[in-house]
Amino acid sequence: MMVSSQEVNQSAAKAYVQTVGGAQQKGQLNRDPAQVERVRAIARRLIPETGTFRQDAPGWKWEVNVITSKEINAWCMPGGKIAVYSGLIDKLRLTDDELAAVMGHEISHALREHSREKMSKAVPANILVSIVGAVYGQGASDLGGQTYQLLVGLPNSREMETEADRIGVELAARAGYDPRAAITLWQKMGQTGGNEPPKFMSTHPSRADRVKDLTKYS
């Protein structure tokens, strides 16, 4: 790790404040009390179980918010800052079990410090890309970044996603949710439309691979 946990947490804290503050200014933060309570109730069951994977995690300064947006998204920043977008819940018509699978997955990224790992890997690449860009111009700099992503970033990113899928399933199960909901979740994702990038160019496993792995794991 070339980046310390403290540096990552500081960066995450700033990003979190900016994101949540921006949503609040637009009137998009925690607008639906019933939806917010639903998400926070699930979080209250998941958070105590994080101690299975990290002893310090239950003591993090957890925060859980719902952002009103059509975007199908959710995240958990380092230190336990969670946001779920209303579009994820509404468009996919998620059950509590499926919502727990999503939140468990995102929490798992924080538990395994995937952000710190990615930032650490990006440090030498960014230095190299800056040098190449200074010598050959911006075009070469862009190429250097793409080359690094293809050679180093993709395999690790896929591993991180699979790891988060599996830990998320166990986390949800330990909290009393049906782990098989992760399968129906990704089946619903596949029905949302839109083009999925070719498997070898994607930073995430394909939906089919995810469903296949989760079927075995759950």
N, C-alpha and C positions, 0 to 999 in steps of 0.2 A: 504494500500500500504506500503510494507516494504522496497521498493526501491524508491528513489526520482526520479523525472523527470530529474534532472540534471545528476544523475548517469547513467540513461538509455541513455540520449542524448550523454553523453561522450562516452559510450560504442559503441553506434550506429555510432558515428562520426568516431571512430577508425576502426570499421568494414567496414564502407563505403569507407574510404580512401584505406584500404587494398584491398578491392574487385575491386574498380574502377581502382586503381593503377595496380593491377595484370592484369586486362583486357587490360589496355593501353600498358603494357609491351609486351603483346602477340599480339598486333595489333588488338584487338577485340573491342576496344571502339569507338563507333560512326563512324563506317567504311563506312556506307551508308548514305550520306548526305540527300537523299530524305526520307529515312526511319526515320532518326533522326528528321527531320523537321515535318514529319507526326505525330510522337509521341508527340513532343513538342507542336504542334498546338492543339492537344487534351488536353494536360495538361493545356495550357493557358486558355482553356474554363472551365475546371474542377476546377482549383485552386480558382478562385474568389467565387465559390459557396460553398467552404468549410466553409466560415464564417457562414453559416446557422447552422452548427453543432459545430463550435468552433470559437469564435470571433477573437482569435489570429492567427488562421491558415493561412489566406491569407498573413500574414506578415512573415511567416516562410521563411527561406533561402532555397527556393525550388531549386532543381537541377534535371534535367531529362536526362537520358542517355540510349543509346541502346547498348547492349552487343551482339556481334555476337557469337552465340552459337546454337547448335541443341537442346538445352534444352528448354522445354516448361515451361517458368517461367517468373515471374515478381514480383517485391516487392517495397514497400515504407517503408523505415526506419523512425523512429521517427525524426521529424523535417523537413520532406518533401523531403527526398532523394530517388528518383525514378529510378528504372532500369527495362527496358523491354528487354527480350531476343528475338533475331531475330527468333529463332525457334518457338516461340509462334505465331508470326505474319505469318511466312511463311508456317509452317506445317498446321496450322488451317485456313489459308487464311482468316484472320479476316477482317471484315468490320470496318469502323471507329466507328460505333455504338457498335460493339462487343469489340473493343479495349478499348473504353471508359468504358465499363462495367468492364473489367479486371482492368483498372487503377483506376476506382472509388472504386472497391472492395479493392484494396491494399491501397489506400489512406485512406479508412475508418478504416483500422487497426491502422494507425497512429493517426487518429483523436480520436479514442476511447482508445488510449494508451494500446492496447492489449499486446504489448511487455512488458511494465512495469508491467502489471497485471500478466503475466506469470512468469516474473522474481521474482516478489514478492512472488508468490506462491511456487516458487522453492527454496527460501531461507531456510525455515524450513525443507523442504524435504531433501535438500542437507546436512544440518547439521545432520539430523537423519541418512541418508545413510552413511555419513562419519563415524559416531560412530559405526554403525552396521558393516561396512566394516572393521574397525580397530579391532573389537572384534572377528568377525567370518571369516574374509577373504574377498577377492574380490568378490567371488561368491555370498555371502550374500548381499554385497553392490549392485550388479547388480539387485538382486531380490527385494531389497527395492525400488530401483528406478522404476522398472516395476510395483510394487504394488501401489506406489504413483500415477503413471501415470494412471493406470486403475481406481483407486478409486476417484481421484480428478481431474487429468488433462483432461481426455476425455470429460466429460460432459461440462466443461467450454470451452474447445477448440471448441466443436461443437456450443456452444452458440455464441462464438466469430465469428465463420465463418458465421453463419446465420445472425448475426447482421451486419457484414461487407457486406454480400450479399445485405441486405435490404437497408442499407445506401448507398451502391455503386449504386444501382438502382436509388434511389432518386437523388443522386449527378449527375449521368449521365443525368437524365431527366431534372434537373434544368439547366444543361449546354446545353440543346437543343438536346440531343441524344435520340434515341428510347430506352426506358427502356426494351422493350421486347427482345432486342438483348442479354440480359443476359441469356435468355432461349436458344436461338440458340447457344450461346457460349458453354453452358454446354452440349448441344446435340452434338456439335462438339468434345468436350472433351471425350465424351463417345465413339466416333468413332475412337479415336487415337490408340486403342489397349492396351494391357497390362492388368494385373490382378489388380482389385481393392480389397483392403483388406476387410475382413468381416466387416460388419457395426459396430458391437459392439467393434471391435478392432481399428477402424479408428479414427484419431483425427479430421477428417473432415466429414461433412454429406455426405451420398452417393450421387452420381450424380442424381439418381432418386428422392431422397428427395429434393435435391436442385432445380431441374426443377419444381417439384410439388409446392414448396413454392414460387418460383419466378413467376410461372404462376399466382398464386393468388395475389401476392404482386404487380406485375407490371401491 
